[in-house]
Amino acid sequence: QSLAPSPDGRWLYIVDAREGTIAVMNTRTLEVERTAHVDLTATSDGGGGASTVRTSVAVSRDGATLFVASGTSPGTVTAIDVAGLTVADRWASPLPVSGLGLALDGSGLYVAGDGRIALFDLGTGEASVTVPTPVVDPIIGVDPLPAVALAE
C-alpha cells in the first residue's frame, strides 16, 4: 500500500495495488469520498498468481494524474485519471519499481528500483535515461529533481 497527497493537499490518494483499490480521502473531513477498483497487480512468479507487490504512488503537478507503480520484475507504471479513477495509460518499466518521483517541471517521472533510476517521459511513456545509484537498500521515493539531473 502507498499514499500520496494532491498538490493542493485537499485529497489523499490511498492505493492498495494487490487488491486493486484506490481510495480518495478528503483531508479536511477525513472521510473517504470515492473508491475504485483498478487492475494494478503484476505477476512475476511464473504461476499466474500475484507476486509480492511493492506499491509506489506520485501525483502529477496539476493533480490530474495519479501514477502508480507496482510489481517486481518487470515493474509496471499505471497512469490513473483522477477525475474518473480510470486507467489513462500503462507503461512497462525496465526496473522492478520501488519508488517514484516527479521532475520539478512535471515533464518526467523518476522510477527507482534495483539500484538504478530511470527517467520516464510523460508524453511518450518511454524511459529515456537509466543510471545506476550507489544505494544498496530499495529507494522508496524520489524527491523532485530537474529533468536534466540524470543527463548531466
MDTraj code that builds the backbone (N, CA, C; nanometers):
import mdtraj as md
import numpy as np

residues = "GLN SER LEU ALA PRO SER PRO ASP GLY ARG TRP LEU TYR ILE VAL ASP ALA ARG GLU GLY THR ILE ALA VAL MET ASN THR ARG THR LEU GLU VAL GLU ARG THR ALA HIS VAL ASP LEU THR ALA THR SER ASP GLY GLY GLY GLY ALA SER THR VAL ARG THR SER VAL ALA VAL SER ARG ASP GLY ALA THR LEU PHE VAL ALA SER GLY THR SER PRO GLY THR VAL THR ALA ILE ASP VAL ALA GLY LEU THR VAL ALA ASP ARG TRP ALA SER PRO LEU PRO VAL SER GLY LEU GLY LEU ALA LEU ASP GLY SER GLY LEU TYR VAL ALA GLY ASP GLY ARG ILE ALA LEU PHE ASP LEU GLY THR GLY GLU ALA SER VAL THR VAL PRO THR PRO VAL VAL ASP PRO ILE ILE GLY VAL ASP PRO LEU PRO ALA VAL ALA LEU ALA GLU".split()
xyz = np.array([
    [0.0839, -0.1179, 0.0000],
    [0.0000, 0.0000, 0.0000],
    [0.0882, 0.1239, 0.0000],
    [0.0333, 0.2301, -0.0559],
    [0.1055, 0.3558, -0.0608],
    [0.0045, 0.4689, -0.0659],
    [0.0508, 0.5883, -0.0313],
    [-0.0385, 0.7032, -0.0364],
    [0.0375, 0.8269, -0.0790],
    [-0.0396, 0.9233, -0.1342],
    [0.0191, 1.0498, -0.1782],
    [-0.0885, 1.1573, -0.1734],
    [-0.0498, 1.2785, -0.1321],
    [-0.1462, 1.3893, -0.1302],
    [-0.1555, 1.4558, -0.2671],
    [-0.2691, 1.5208, -0.2929],
    [-0.2825, 1.6031, -0.4128],
    [-0.1932, 1.7256, -0.3947],
    [-0.1563, 1.7946, -0.5025],
    [-0.0687, 1.9110, -0.4905],
    [-0.1229, 2.0192, -0.3967],
    [-0.2542, 2.0354, -0.3912],
    [-0.3119, 2.1376, -0.3030],
    [-0.3375, 2.0859, -0.1612],
    [-0.3115, 1.9571, -0.1374],
    [-0.3274, 1.8995, -0.0043],
    [-0.4703, 1.8652, 0.0344],
    [-0.5645, 1.8864, -0.0553],
    [-0.7050, 1.8617, -0.0221],
    [-0.7406, 1.7134, -0.0224],
    [-0.6753, 1.6359, -0.1060],
    [-0.7074, 1.4941, -0.1213],
    [-0.5871, 1.4078, -0.0848],
    [-0.6157, 1.2913, -0.0327],
    [-0.5130, 1.1915, -0.0072],
    [-0.5521, 1.0673, -0.0849],
    [-0.4633, 1.0234, -0.1740],
    [-0.4878, 0.9044, -0.2546],
    [-0.4232, 0.7858, -0.1852],
    [-0.5029, 0.6852, -0.1574],
    [-0.4569, 0.5652, -0.0875],
    [-0.4715, 0.4489, -0.1849],
    [-0.3604, 0.3808, -0.2128],
    [-0.3596, 0.2775, -0.3154],
    [-0.3141, 0.1451, -0.2560],
    [-0.3911, 0.0405, -0.2826],
    [-0.3532, -0.0964, -0.2500],
    [-0.3483, -0.1715, -0.3825],
    [-0.2283, -0.1868, -0.4379],
    [-0.2136, -0.2466, -0.5705],
    [-0.2532, -0.3936, -0.5713],
    [-0.2238, -0.4647, -0.4655],
    [-0.2578, -0.6076, -0.4619],
    [-0.4087, -0.6263, -0.4741],
    [-0.4859, -0.5426, -0.4064],
    [-0.6321, -0.5508, -0.4114],
    [-0.6906, -0.4700, -0.5271],
    [-0.6076, -0.3854, -0.5890],
    [-0.6551, -0.3023, -0.6987],
    [-0.7513, -0.1944, -0.6522],
    [-0.7281, -0.1426, -0.5333],
    [-0.8185, -0.0442, -0.4751],
    [-0.7512, 0.0919, -0.4663],
    [-0.8247, 0.1947, -0.5086],
    [-0.7824, 0.3330, -0.4911],
    [-0.8914, 0.4029, -0.4108],
    [-0.8525, 0.4659, -0.3021],
    [-0.9462, 0.5435, -0.2210],
    [-0.9009, 0.6889, -0.2223],
    [-0.9980, 0.7791, -0.2259],
    [-0.9695, 0.9221, -0.2244],
    [-1.0300, 0.9787, -0.0962],
    [-0.9414, 1.0250, -0.0075],
    [-0.9865, 1.0780, 0.1202],
    [-0.9788, 1.2302, 0.1202],
    [-1.0820, 1.2941, 0.1698],
    [-1.0847, 1.4388, 0.1877],
    [-1.0038, 1.4683, 0.3140],
    [-0.8959, 1.5461, 0.3008],
    [-0.8088, 1.5706, 0.4165],
    [-0.8698, 1.6682, 0.5167],
    [-0.9748, 1.7388, 0.4765],
    [-1.0408, 1.8311, 0.5703],
    [-1.1406, 1.7591, 0.6591],
    [-1.2149, 1.6644, 0.5997],
    [-1.3178, 1.5936, 0.6758],
    [-1.2715, 1.4561, 0.7217],
    [-1.1598, 1.4076, 0.6650],
    [-1.1054, 1.2737, 0.6909],
    [-1.2024, 1.1629, 0.6521],
    [-1.2878, 1.1921, 0.5538],
    [-1.3814, 1.0930, 0.5013],
    [-1.3352, 1.0458, 0.3645],
    [-1.3564, 0.9167, 0.3381],
    [-1.3285, 0.8634, 0.2054],
    [-1.4427, 0.9061, 0.1145],
    [-1.4098, 0.9852, 0.0133],
    [-1.5101, 1.0406, -0.0784],
    [-1.5419, 0.9461, -0.1937],
    [-1.4381, 0.8757, -0.2438],
    [-1.4568, 0.7871, -0.3588],
    [-1.3627, 0.6688, -0.3483],
    [-1.4038, 0.5584, -0.4089],
    [-1.3162, 0.4425, -0.4237],
    [-1.3357, 0.3855, -0.5628],
    [-1.2360, 0.3138, -0.6087],
    [-1.2453, 0.2471, -0.7381],
    [-1.1578, 0.1228, -0.7348],
    [-1.1922, 0.0286, -0.8193],
    [-1.1099, -0.0907, -0.8378],
    [-1.0451, -0.0824, -0.9746],
    [-0.9123, -0.0946, -0.9768],
    [-0.8339, -0.0859, -1.0994],
    [-0.7318, -0.1980, -1.0953],
    [-0.7082, -0.2652, -1.2075],
    [-0.6087, -0.3717, -1.2123],
    [-0.4691, -0.3099, -1.2061],
    [-0.4051, -0.3240, -1.0923],
    [-0.2714, -0.2670, -1.0719],
    [-0.1669, -0.3735, -1.0413],
    [-0.2061, -0.4995, -1.0344],
    [-0.1122, -0.6040, -0.9959],
    [-0.0281, -0.6488, -1.1136],
    [0.0898, -0.6968, -1.0801],
    [0.1787, -0.7559, -1.1796],
    [0.2136, -0.8946, -1.1306],
    [0.2257, -0.9884, -1.2200],
    [0.2645, -1.1227, -1.1797],
    [0.4051, -1.1496, -1.2273],
    [0.4833, -1.2134, -1.1429],
    [0.6193, -1.2470, -1.1832],
    [0.6613, -1.3808, -1.1260],
    [0.5664, -1.4533, -1.0707],
    [0.6034, -1.5800, -1.0098],
    [0.5957, -1.6964, -1.1079],
    [0.5559, -1.6688, -1.2333],
    [0.5505, -1.7723, -1.3342],
    [0.4262, -1.8585, -1.3263],
    [0.3539, -1.8536, -1.2163],
    [0.2373, -1.9381, -1.1995],
    [0.1071, -1.8637, -1.2161],
    [0.1117, -1.7383, -1.2539],
    [-0.0105, -1.6638, -1.2759],
    [-0.0687, -1.6032, -1.1504],
    [-0.0064, -1.6266, -1.0350],
    [-0.0563, -1.5696, -0.9101],
    [0.0053, -1.4339, -0.8851],
    [-0.0503, -1.3604, -0.7922],
    [0.0040, -1.2279, -0.7609],
    [0.1382, -1.2427, -0.6923],
    [0.2329, -1.1675, -0.7395],
    [0.3654, -1.1681, -0.6786],
    [0.3653, -1.0750, -0.5583],
    [0.4782, -1.0716, -0.4908],
    [0.4933, -0.9739, -0.3845],
    [0.4918, -0.8371, -0.4505],
    [0.4005, -0.7523, -0.4074],
    [0.3817, -0.6248, -0.4742],
    [0.4281, -0.5110, -0.3858],
    [0.5190, -0.4305, -0.4371],
    [0.5579, -0.3057, -0.3733],
    [0.4841, -0.1970, -0.4495],
    [0.4186, -0.1090, -0.3776],
    [0.3391, -0.0042, -0.4405],
    [0.4001, 0.1317, -0.4130],
    [0.4153, 0.2115, -0.5174],
    [0.4634, 0.3484, -0.5060],
    [0.3656, 0.4379, -0.5802],
    [0.3440, 0.5590, -0.5268],
    [0.2452, 0.6498, -0.5837],
    [0.3028, 0.7909, -0.5921],
    [0.2680, 0.8619, -0.6996],
    [0.3017, 1.0038, -0.7158],
    [0.1850, 1.0705, -0.7884],
    [0.1649, 1.1983, -0.7619],
    [0.0571, 1.2745, -0.8246],
    [0.1204, 1.3811, -0.9137],
    [0.0630, 1.3979, -1.0340],
    [0.1143, 1.4990, -1.1265],
    [0.1018, 1.6378, -1.0658],
    [0.1810, 1.7303, -1.1166],
    [0.1832, 1.8667, -1.0637],
    [0.0467, 1.9357, -1.0738],
    [-0.0312, 1.9018, -1.1771],
    [-0.1632, 1.9629, -1.1924],
    [-0.2718, 1.8862, -1.1174],
    [-0.2364, 1.7738, -1.0560],
    [-0.3314, 1.6954, -0.9782],
    [-0.4254, 1.6108, -1.0610],
    [-0.4069, 1.6059, -1.1922],
    [-0.4988, 1.5340, -1.2799],
    [-0.4652, 1.3860, -1.2960],
    [-0.3403, 1.3487, -1.2659],
    [-0.2975, 1.2113, -1.2882],
    [-0.2297, 1.1550, -1.1639],
    [-0.2679, 1.0334, -1.1309],
    [-0.2065, 0.9583, -1.0219],
    [-0.1215, 0.8504, -1.0866],
    [0.0075, 0.8486, -1.0567],
    [0.0970, 0.7475, -1.1104],
    [0.1159, 0.6402, -1.0048],
    [0.0912, 0.5164, -1.0440],
    [0.1035, 0.4041, -0.9521],
    [0.2011, 0.3046, -1.0121],
    [0.3029, 0.2699, -0.9366],
    [0.3979, 0.1688, -0.9805],
    [0.3800, 0.0475, -0.8914],
    [0.3736, -0.0682, -0.9553],
    [0.3584, -0.1900, -0.8773],
    [0.4271, -0.3039, -0.9495],
    [0.4534, -0.4065, -0.8743],
    [0.5118, -0.5262, -0.9302],
    [0.6571, -0.5401, -0.8947],
    [0.7121, -0.6525, -0.9296],
    [0.8520, -0.6779, -0.9012],
    [0.9325, -0.6738, -1.0292],
    [0.9252, -0.7753, -1.1126],
    [1.0051, -0.7748, -1.2334],
    [0.9261, -0.8382, -1.3468],
    [0.8936, -0.7664, -1.4525],
    [0.9221, -0.6247, -1.4669],
    [0.8207, -0.5418, -1.3891],
    [0.8561, -0.4186, -1.3646],
    [0.7647, -0.3285, -1.2971],
    [0.6656, -0.2692, -1.3957],
    [0.5594, -0.2143, -1.3431],
    [0.4577, -0.1500, -1.4261],
    [0.4255, -0.0146, -1.3662],
    [0.4130, 0.0866, -1.4505],
    [0.3684, 0.2192, -1.4080],
    [0.2336, 0.2425, -1.4743],
    [0.1327, 0.2720, -1.3931],
    [-0.0013, 0.2975, -1.4437],
    [-0.0372, 0.4422, -1.4163],
    [-0.0832, 0.5123, -1.5206],
    [-0.1302, 0.6494, -1.5059],
    [-0.2814, 0.6428, -1.4895],
    [-0.3302, 0.6955, -1.3766],
    [-0.4725, 0.6934, -1.3442],
    [-0.5287, 0.8340, -1.3594],
    [-0.6365, 0.8475, -1.4368],
    [-0.7069, 0.9745, -1.4473],
    [-0.7812, 0.9957, -1.3154],
    [-0.7460, 1.1010, -1.2431],
    [-0.8010, 1.1252, -1.1102],
    [-0.9513, 1.1542, -1.1147],
    [-0.9974, 1.2218, -1.2188],
    [-1.1395, 1.2583, -1.2262],
    [-1.2293, 1.1353, -1.2249],
    [-1.1931, 1.0320, -1.3007],
    [-1.2773, 0.9130, -1.3087],
    [-1.2187, 0.7908, -1.2408],
    [-1.0964, 0.8050, -1.1865],
    [-1.0230, 0.6921, -1.1284],
    [-1.0188, 0.5746, -1.2253],
    [-0.9810, 0.6060, -1.3496],
    [-0.9688, 0.5054, -1.4540],
    [-0.8278, 0.5083, -1.5113],
    [-0.7872, 0.3963, -1.5707],
    [-0.6539, 0.3864, -1.6302],
    [-0.6466, 0.4735, -1.7552],
    [-0.5525, 0.5667, -1.7563],
    [-0.5288, 0.6524, -1.8718],
    [-0.4177, 0.5953, -1.9595],
    [-0.3195, 0.5294, -1.8955],
    [-0.2070, 0.4728, -1.9685],
    [-0.1355, 0.3733, -1.8789],
    [-0.0566, 0.2878, -1.9384],
    [0.0205, 0.1892, -1.8621],
    [0.1524, 0.1669, -1.9349],
    [0.2632, 0.1701, -1.8598],
    [0.3950, 0.1547, -1.9190],
    [0.4728, 0.0456, -1.8475],
    [0.5454, -0.0319, -1.9249],
    [0.6362, -0.1305, -1.8668],
    [0.7619, -0.0569, -1.8223],
    [0.8119, -0.0932, -1.7068],
    [0.9340, -0.0318, -1.6562],
    [1.0512, -0.1264, -1.6794],
    [1.1670, -0.0717, -1.7143],
    [1.2847, -0.1572, -1.7273],
    [1.3379, -0.2014, -1.5908],
    [1.2792, -0.1463, -1.4832],
    [1.3239, -0.1757, -1.3476],
    [1.2109, -0.2367, -1.2662],
    [1.2442, -0.3209, -1.1672],
    [1.1433, -0.3598, -1.0689],
    [1.1216, -0.2392, -0.9777],
    [1.0081, -0.1746, -0.9861],
    [0.9866, -0.0431, -0.9270],
    [0.9782, -0.0486, -0.7747],
    [1.0559, 0.0401, -0.7094],
    [1.0480, 0.0531, -0.5638],
    [1.0126, 0.1952, -0.5211],
    [1.0227, 0.2935, -0.6112],
    [0.9916, 0.4314, -0.5748],
    [0.9670, 0.5180, -0.6964],
    [0.8913, 0.6262, -0.6755],
    [0.8572, 0.7209, -0.7815],
    [0.8841, 0.8635, -0.7377],
    [0.9033, 0.9519, -0.8328],
    [0.9140, 1.0949, -0.8071],
    [0.8999, 1.1709, -0.9367],
    [0.8432, 1.2894, -0.9298],
    [0.8234, 1.3716, -1.0494],
    [0.9380, 1.4697, -1.0667],
    [0.9693, 1.5000, -1.1931],
    [1.0659, 1.6047, -1.2226],
    [1.0046, 1.7379, -1.1805],
    [1.0878, 1.8339, -1.1449],
    [1.0384, 1.9639, -1.0998],
    [0.9474, 2.0313, -1.2014],
    [0.9771, 2.0146, -1.3301],
    [0.8944, 2.0780, -1.4330],
    [0.7722, 1.9947, -1.4695],
    [0.7563, 1.8773, -1.4081],
    [0.6396, 1.7933, -1.4313],
    [0.6421, 1.7143, -1.5604],
    [0.7502, 1.7224, -1.6369],
    [0.7545, 1.6540, -1.7658],
    [0.8033, 1.5106, -1.7580],
    [0.8644, 1.4749, -1.6472],
    [0.9209, 1.3417, -1.6349],
    [0.8861, 1.2765, -1.5035],
    [0.8922, 1.1448, -1.5022],
    [0.8662, 1.0655, -1.3826],
    [0.9892, 0.9804, -1.3554],
    [1.0489, 0.9983, -1.2381],
    [1.1625, 0.9167, -1.1988],
    [1.1108, 0.7869, -1.1401],
    [1.1668, 0.6756, -1.1869],
    [1.1303, 0.5430, -1.1401],
    [1.2571, 0.4792, -1.0853],
    [1.2544, 0.4444, -0.9574],
    [1.3721, 0.3861, -0.8930],
    [1.3494, 0.2376, -0.8681],
    [1.4572, 0.1622, -0.8793],
    [1.4499, 0.0201, -0.8493],
    [1.5766, -0.0513, -0.8879],
    [1.6075, -0.1567, -0.8149],
    [1.7204, -0.2433, -0.8462],
    [1.8522, -0.1669, -0.8587],
    [1.8711, -0.0655, -0.7708],
    [1.9955, 0.0107, -0.7718],
    [2.0105, 0.1061, -0.8880],
    [1.8996, 0.1395, -0.9548],
    [1.9037, 0.2303, -1.0682],
    [1.7856, 0.3266, -1.0617],
    [1.7958, 0.4359, -1.1363],
    [1.6847, 0.5309, -1.1515],
    [1.6665, 0.5552, -1.3011],
    [1.5411, 0.5431, -1.3454],
    [1.5071, 0.5705, -1.4855],
    [1.4212, 0.6957, -1.4897],
    [1.4359, 0.7732, -1.5969],
    [1.3536, 0.8912, -1.6185],
    [1.2562, 0.8613, -1.7319],
    [1.1262, 0.8595, -1.6997],
    [1.0223, 0.8377, -1.7992],
    [0.9755, 0.9714, -1.8538],
    [0.9589, 0.9791, -1.9852],
    [0.9000, 1.0954, -2.0497],
    [0.7487, 1.0765, -2.0394],
    [0.6790, 1.1706, -1.9744],
    [0.5345, 1.1544, -1.9548],
    [0.4555, 1.1696, -2.0840],
    [0.5143, 1.2285, -2.1852],
    [0.4464, 1.2395, -2.3134],
    [0.4449, 1.1091, -2.3911],
    [0.5528, 1.0316, -2.3785],
    [0.5649, 0.9079, -2.4556],
    [0.5571, 0.7823, -2.3695],
    [0.5848, 0.7944, -2.2407],
    [0.5884, 0.6769, -2.1535],
    [0.7158, 0.5963, -2.1673],
    [0.8121, 0.6496, -2.2392],
    [0.9389, 0.5802, -2.2610],
    [1.0419, 0.6199, -2.1564],
    [1.1219, 0.5234, -2.1139],
    [1.2336, 0.5517, -2.0238],
    [1.3481, 0.6050, -2.1090],
    [1.3800, 0.7348, -2.0920],
    [1.4802, 0.7973, -2.1772],
    [1.6220, 0.7822, -2.1235],
    [1.6376, 0.7736, -1.9933],
    [1.7694, 0.7631, -1.9313],
    [1.7584, 0.6678, -1.8128],
    [1.8581, 0.5828, -1.7961],
    [1.8655, 0.4971, -1.6777],
    [2.0081, 0.5050, -1.6248],
    [2.0219, 0.5373, -1.4959],
    [2.1547, 0.5489, -1.4361],
    [2.1621, 0.4646, -1.3088],
    [2.2810, 0.4126, -1.2784],
    [2.2980, 0.3379, -1.1533],
    [2.3046, 0.4335, -1.0347],
    [2.2706, 0.3830, -0.9163],
    [2.2835, 0.4605, -0.7932],
    [2.3714, 0.3825, -0.6966],
    [2.4362, 0.4511, -0.6037],
    [2.5196, 0.3817, -0.5063],
    [2.4399, 0.3258, -0.3885],
    [2.3074, 0.3359, -0.3943],
    [2.2216, 0.2936, -0.2838],
    [2.2020, 0.1429, -0.2873],
    [2.2190, 0.0781, -0.1715],
    [2.2012, -0.0666, -0.1620],
    [2.0560, -0.1013, -0.1297],
    [1.9960, -0.0299, -0.0344],
    [1.8574, -0.0560, 0.0038],
    [1.7626, -0.0059, -0.1043],
    [1.6409, -0.0626, -0.1116],
    [1.5444, -0.0131, -0.2111],
    [1.5128, 0.1347, -0.1896],
    [1.5079, 0.2094, -0.2990],
    [1.4680, 0.3502, -0.2956],
    [1.3165, 0.3522, -0.2959],
    [1.2548, 0.4128, -0.1952],
    [1.1088, 0.4118, -0.1886],
    [1.0464, 0.5439, -0.2311],
    [1.1268, 0.6448, -0.2559],
    [1.0754, 0.7730, -0.3019],
    [1.1861, 0.8535, -0.3652],
    [1.1491, 0.9398, -0.4588],
    [1.2455, 1.0258, -0.5257],
    [1.1956, 1.1673, -0.5132],
    [1.2718, 1.2531, -0.4444],
    [1.2330, 1.3926, -0.4324],
    [1.2385, 1.4578, -0.5693],
    [1.1559, 1.5607, -0.5913],
    [1.1551, 1.6273, -0.7217],
    [1.2949, 1.6756, -0.7599],
    [1.3297, 1.6489, -0.8837],
    [1.4592, 1.6873, -0.9398],
    [1.4375, 1.7519, -1.0758],
    [1.5302, 1.8379, -1.1193],
    [1.5196, 1.8880, -1.2562],
    [1.5292, 1.7710, -1.3521],
    [1.4551, 1.7749, -1.4619],
    [1.4537, 1.6635, -1.5584],
    [1.5906, 1.6390, -1.6187],
    [1.6794, 1.7364, -1.6164],
    [1.8125, 1.7186, -1.6743],
    [1.9106, 1.6594, -1.5748],
    [1.8713, 1.6394, -1.4503],
    [1.9638, 1.5929, -1.3469],
    [2.0303, 1.4603, -1.3831],
    [1.9584, 1.3699, -1.4467],
    [2.0178, 1.2406, -1.4814],
    [2.1078, 1.2499, -1.6027],
    [2.0828, 1.3452, -1.6896],
    [2.1608, 1.3547, -1.8123],
    [2.2988, 1.4149, -1.7887],
    [2.3182, 1.4845, -1.6775],
    [2.4466, 1.5522, -1.6531],
    [2.5531, 1.4604, -1.6033],
])
top = md.Topology()
chain = top.add_chain()
for i, resn in enumerate(residues, 1):
    res = top.add_residue(resn, chain, resSeq=i)
    for name in ("N", "CA", "C"):
        top.add_atom(name, md.element.get_by_symbol(name[0]), res)
traj = md.Trajectory(xyz[None], top)
